[in-house]
Amino acid sequence: QVQLEESGGGSVQAGGSLTLSCAASGSLDSFNSIGWYRQPRGMQRELVAEFKSGGREEYWASVRGRFSLSRDNAKNTVDLRMNNLLPEDTAVYLCHADRITNKGWQRYRNEYWGQGTQVTVFS
């Protein structure tokens, strides 16, 4: 069973920075994708940034240029560096990963989620 554990959330003034870290219980190379989603209170979960298969990085438009991903394959961690934070970045941030397995002609996708960490940006 895959476990994802987040750390690094907190409260910060607008314009400040935070770094979130996700520690995975498996090798990062075993995942089809791994990264971060967020869920503002009362709103739907949305992709923030993730590593896709083949090493590509994908960012939500509103965070592009402010947030950046990094990974440490030796430690099985994925970090999200968040700069120039805005009040609208306030949300629970969740680490997410998925794996694709092929059994015969069938393809299966398993998703994994961390518990989430709160990020609050005040003006």
WODA-V242324 format. One record per helix or strand of 2 or more residues. SS is the DSSP state (alpha for helix, beta for strand). FROM is the first residue (numbers start at 1). TO is the last residue. Records with the same first field share a line. If there is no record, write none. Layout:
BEGIN
SS = FROM-TO ; FROM-TO
END
This chain:
BEGIN
beta = 4-7 ; 10-13 ; 18-24 ; 33-39 ; 46-51 ; 57-59 ; 67-72 ; 77-82 ; 91-103 ; 106-113 ; 117-122
alpha = 28-30 ; 53-55 ; 61-63 ; 87-89
END
